[in-house]
Amino acid sequence: MSANVGVNQLQRRNHSRTNVGRKAGTTIITIVMIFVAAYFLLPLVWLLISTTKTGSELFNTPMLALPKHIGLFANLKLVSTYHGGYFWRWYLNSAIYATVTSVLSTVICSLAGYALAKYRFRARQFVFGMILASLLVPAAALTVPTFLMVKFLGLMNTYAGVIVPGLATAFGVYFLSIYIGEAMPTEFMDSGRVDGAGEWQIFWRIAIPVLRPGMVTYLLISFIGSWNNFFLPLLILNSSALYPLPLGLDVWSTYLTQAGAGVPPYAQIVTGSFLSILPMVVLFPFLRKYIASGMITGGIKM
C-alpha cells in the first residue's frame, strides 16, 4: 500500500514539473513572438504616424509621438499635386505592371509546372535541372541579359518592357511544379481521360480547382515582387509617365525638391510610401486562407 502511495506521489511530482516546464516554455515562446511582432510592426506604426506630420515635425518630434494637428489630409493633397500630380499615375502604372505580370506569370508558370510534374518526356530531367541551376544565379547577374533582351525586342520605354521579363520565372515554375506534383493526384487525370476529356480540358476544369491554393500563393508572391520592382524599370524606362511607384518615389527622394524650399519633400515621400503598401495590406488578409491551405496541401518536399 505504501509503495503505491509513493508511486502516486512521484507521478504527481513529475506531472507538476512537466506542467511547470510547459508553462515556462509557453511563456518564453510568447515573449519571443511579441518581440518578433513588435520588430515587424514598429516600422508600420512609425510610417502611419509619420503620414500625419509635416516635414519639419518629422525631425522635431519623437519618432512615435503624434503631432499637435493631424495633417494626413494635407499630406494627401501634397502628394496628389506635387510634381505635376504624377503620383497617382505612378500608382496606376504599378497596378498595371503588378496585375498583368502576376496573372499572366501564374498562368504560364502553372502550365509549365503542370507539364513538368505530370508528364514524362525525354528532356524533362534536363529542363528541370536547368530551372534548378538558374535559381542559383544571383538576380543582379541577370540584369544585363534581361536588358539586352528587352532592347532586342524593341520594348524599351514601354509597359511591355517591364511586364515581359517577369512572365516566366524559374522560381514560379519550380514552386508550382513541386506543388502540383504533391497536390494533384494522377488518378484525377486518368478519370478525366476515361470520361473523354482532352488534356486542356483536364487542366482547366479538373486541375485548376485542385491547384487554386498554390496558384493564389504564387500570384501573391509575384504581385508583391512586381509591385516592388525597381531596378528593371530604372534601366528600361526614361519617361516619368511610365514610372512605377517605387521608381517615382526614388525620384522624389533623390533629386526633386520642394519649390523654393531647397529641401527634399519628406512629407510627400513618407505619405507616398504609406500609400504604396496598402495593396499588400489589403491583398494578404483577403488571400490568407488560400495561402495557408496551399502550404498545408502542397507540403513541399525536397
Contacts in CASP RR format, 6 or more apart in sequence:
PFRMAT RR
TARGET T0000
AUTHOR 0000-0000-0000
METHOD contacts of the structure
MODEL  1
MSANVGVNQLQRRNHSRTNVGRKAGTTIITIVMIFVAAYFLLPLVWLLIS
TTKTGSELFNTPMLALPKHIGLFANLKLVSTYHGGYFWRWYLNSAIYATV
TSVLSTVICSLAGYALAKYRFRARQFVFGMILASLLVPAAALTVPTFLMV
KFLGLMNTYAGVIVPGLATAFGVYFLSIYIGEAMPTEFMDSGRVDGAGEW
QIFWRIAIPVLRPGMVTYLLISFIGSWNNFFLPLLILNSSALYPLPLGLD
VWSTYLTQAGAGVPPYAQIVTGSFLSILPMVVLFPFLRKYIASGMITGGI
KM
44 277 0 8 1.000
45 64 0 8 1.000
46 63 0 8 1.000
46 64 0 8 1.000
47 270 0 8 1.000
47 273 0 8 1.000
47 274 0 8 1.000
47 277 0 8 1.000
48 274 0 8 1.000
49 64 0 8 1.000
49 65 0 8 1.000
49 66 0 8 1.000
50 58 0 8 1.000
50 270 0 8 1.000
50 274 0 8 1.000
51 72 0 8 1.000
51 75 0 8 1.000
51 270 0 8 1.000
51 271 0 8 1.000
51 272 0 8 1.000
51 274 0 8 1.000
52 66 0 8 1.000
52 67 0 8 1.000
52 70 0 8 1.000
52 71 0 8 1.000
52 72 0 8 1.000
52 75 0 8 1.000
53 61 0 8 1.000
53 67 0 8 1.000
53 71 0 8 1.000
53 267 0 8 1.000
53 270 0 8 1.000
54 67 0 8 1.000
54 71 0 8 1.000
54 74 0 8 1.000
54 75 0 8 1.000
54 267 0 8 1.000
55 266 0 8 1.000
55 267 0 8 1.000
57 67 0 8 1.000
58 266 0 8 1.000
58 267 0 8 1.000
58 270 0 8 1.000
61 67 0 8 1.000
72 271 0 8 1.000
75 267 0 8 1.000
75 268 0 8 1.000
75 270 0 8 1.000
75 271 0 8 1.000
76 271 0 8 1.000
78 265 0 8 1.000
78 267 0 8 1.000
78 268 0 8 1.000
78 271 0 8 1.000
79 87 0 8 1.000
79 268 0 8 1.000
79 271 0 8 1.000
79 272 0 8 1.000
79 275 0 8 1.000
80 87 0 8 1.000
80 88 0 8 1.000
82 252 0 8 1.000
82 265 0 8 1.000
82 268 0 8 1.000
83 251 0 8 1.000
83 252 0 8 1.000
83 256 0 8 1.000
86 240 0 8 1.000
86 241 0 8 1.000
86 243 0 8 1.000
86 248 0 8 1.000
87 245 0 8 1.000
87 268 0 8 1.000
87 272 0 8 1.000
89 241 0 8 1.000
90 243 0 8 1.000
90 244 0 8 1.000
90 245 0 8 1.000
90 247 0 8 1.000
90 248 0 8 1.000
90 249 0 8 1.000
91 245 0 8 1.000
91 275 0 8 1.000
91 276 0 8 1.000
93 159 0 8 1.000
93 242 0 8 1.000
93 243 0 8 1.000
93 244 0 8 1.000
93 245 0 8 1.000
94 227 0 8 1.000
94 244 0 8 1.000
94 245 0 8 1.000
94 246 0 8 1.000
94 276 0 8 1.000
95 279 0 8 1.000
96 159 0 8 1.000
97 159 0 8 1.000
97 162 0 8 1.000
97 163 0 8 1.000
97 226 0 8 1.000
97 227 0 8 1.000
97 229 0 8 1.000
97 233 0 8 1.000
97 244 0 8 1.000
98 223 0 8 1.000
98 225 0 8 1.000
98 226 0 8 1.000
98 227 0 8 1.000
98 229 0 8 1.000
98 279 0 8 1.000
99 223 0 8 1.000
100 163 0 8 1.000
101 162 0 8 1.000
101 163 0 8 1.000
101 166 0 8 1.000
101 167 0 8 1.000
101 222 0 8 1.000
101 223 0 8 1.000
101 226 0 8 1.000
102 219 0 8 1.000
102 220 0 8 1.000
102 222 0 8 1.000
102 223 0 8 1.000
102 226 0 8 1.000
103 219 0 8 1.000
104 163 0 8 1.000
104 167 0 8 1.000
105 166 0 8 1.000
105 167 0 8 1.000
105 168 0 8 1.000
105 169 0 8 1.000
105 172 0 8 1.000
105 218 0 8 1.000
105 222 0 8 1.000
106 215 0 8 1.000
106 218 0 8 1.000
106 219 0 8 1.000
106 222 0 8 1.000
108 167 0 8 1.000
108 168 0 8 1.000
109 168 0 8 1.000
109 169 0 8 1.000
109 172 0 8 1.000
109 173 0 8 1.000
109 175 0 8 1.000
109 176 0 8 1.000
109 218 0 8 1.000
110 176 0 8 1.000
110 180 0 8 1.000
110 208 0 8 1.000
110 211 0 8 1.000
110 215 0 8 1.000
110 218 0 8 1.000
111 203 0 8 1.000
112 168 0 8 1.000
112 173 0 8 1.000
112 176 0 8 1.000
112 177 0 8 1.000
113 173 0 8 1.000
113 176 0 8 1.000
113 177 0 8 1.000
113 180 0 8 1.000
114 176 0 8 1.000
114 177 0 8 1.000
114 180 0 8 1.000
114 184 0 8 1.000
114 203 0 8 1.000
114 207 0 8 1.000
114 211 0 8 1.000
116 124 0 8 1.000
116 127 0 8 1.000
116 128 0 8 1.000
116 131 0 8 1.000
116 173 0 8 1.000
116 177 0 8 1.000
117 177 0 8 1.000
117 178 0 8 1.000
117 180 0 8 1.000
117 181 0 8 1.000
117 184 0 8 1.000
118 180 0 8 1.000
118 181 0 8 1.000
118 184 0 8 1.000
118 186 0 8 1.000
118 189 0 8 1.000
128 177 0 8 1.000
131 170 0 8 1.000
131 173 0 8 1.000
131 174 0 8 1.000
132 174 0 8 1.000
134 170 0 8 1.000
135 170 0 8 1.000
135 171 0 8 1.000
135 174 0 8 1.000
143 231 0 8 1.000
143 232 0 8 1.000
143 235 0 8 1.000
146 165 0 8 1.000
146 232 0 8 1.000
147 235 0 8 1.000
147 236 0 8 1.000
149 165 0 8 1.000
150 156 0 8 1.000
150 161 0 8 1.000
150 164 0 8 1.000
150 165 0 8 1.000
150 236 0 8 1.000
153 161 0 8 1.000
153 164 0 8 1.000
155 161 0 8 1.000
155 164 0 8 1.000
155 236 0 8 1.000
156 236 0 8 1.000
157 236 0 8 1.000
157 237 0 8 1.000
157 238 0 8 1.000
157 239 0 8 1.000
157 242 0 8 1.000
158 242 0 8 1.000
159 242 0 8 1.000
161 236 0 8 1.000
162 229 0 8 1.000
162 232 0 8 1.000
162 233 0 8 1.000
162 236 0 8 1.000
162 237 0 8 1.000
162 242 0 8 1.000
162 244 0 8 1.000
165 232 0 8 1.000
166 222 0 8 1.000
166 226 0 8 1.000
169 222 0 8 1.000
172 218 0 8 1.000
172 222 0 8 1.000
175 218 0 8 1.000
175 221 0 8 1.000
175 300 0 8 1.000
176 211 0 8 1.000
176 214 0 8 1.000
176 215 0 8 1.000
176 218 0 8 1.000
178 298 0 8 1.000
178 300 0 8 1.000
178 301 0 8 1.000
179 211 0 8 1.000
179 214 0 8 1.000
179 217 0 8 1.000
179 294 0 8 1.000
179 298 0 8 1.000
179 299 0 8 1.000
179 300 0 8 1.000
180 207 0 8 1.000
180 211 0 8 1.000
182 297 0 8 1.000
182 298 0 8 1.000
182 299 0 8 1.000
182 300 0 8 1.000
182 301 0 8 1.000
183 210 0 8 1.000
183 211 0 8 1.000
183 213 0 8 1.000
183 214 0 8 1.000
183 294 0 8 1.000
183 297 0 8 1.000
183 298 0 8 1.000
184 207 0 8 1.000
184 210 0 8 1.000
184 211 0 8 1.000
188 202 0 8 1.000
188 206 0 8 1.000
188 207 0 8 1.000
188 210 0 8 1.000
189 202 0 8 1.000
189 206 0 8 1.000
189 207 0 8 1.000
191 206 0 8 1.000
192 198 0 8 1.000
192 201 0 8 1.000
192 202 0 8 1.000
192 206 0 8 1.000
193 202 0 8 1.000
197 205 0 8 1.000
197 206 0 8 1.000
208 215 0 8 1.000
212 290 0 8 1.000
213 290 0 8 1.000
213 291 0 8 1.000
213 293 0 8 1.000
213 294 0 8 1.000
213 295 0 8 1.000
213 297 0 8 1.000
213 298 0 8 1.000
214 290 0 8 1.000
214 294 0 8 1.000
214 297 0 8 1.000
214 298 0 8 1.000
216 287 0 8 1.000
216 290 0 8 1.000
216 291 0 8 1.000
216 294 0 8 1.000
217 287 0 8 1.000
217 290 0 8 1.000
217 291 0 8 1.000
217 294 0 8 1.000
217 295 0 8 1.000
219 287 0 8 1.000
220 283 0 8 1.000
220 284 0 8 1.000
220 287 0 8 1.000
220 291 0 8 1.000
223 279 0 8 1.000
223 283 0 8 1.000
224 280 0 8 1.000
227 244 0 8 1.000
227 245 0 8 1.000
227 276 0 8 1.000
227 279 0 8 1.000
227 280 0 8 1.000
228 246 0 8 1.000
229 244 0 8 1.000
229 246 0 8 1.000
230 244 0 8 1.000
230 246 0 8 1.000
230 247 0 8 1.000
230 250 0 8 1.000
233 242 0 8 1.000
233 243 0 8 1.000
233 244 0 8 1.000
233 246 0 8 1.000
233 247 0 8 1.000
234 247 0 8 1.000
234 250 0 8 1.000
237 243 0 8 1.000
237 247 0 8 1.000
240 248 0 8 1.000
240 251 0 8 1.000
243 251 0 8 1.000
245 272 0 8 1.000
245 276 0 8 1.000
246 276 0 8 1.000
249 269 0 8 1.000
249 272 0 8 1.000
249 273 0 8 1.000
249 276 0 8 1.000
252 264 0 8 1.000
252 265 0 8 1.000
252 268 0 8 1.000
252 269 0 8 1.000
253 264 0 8 1.000
253 269 0 8 1.000
256 264 0 8 1.000
256 265 0 8 1.000
257 263 0 8 1.000
257 264 0 8 1.000
257 265 0 8 1.000
258 264 0 8 1.000
258 265 0 8 1.000
END
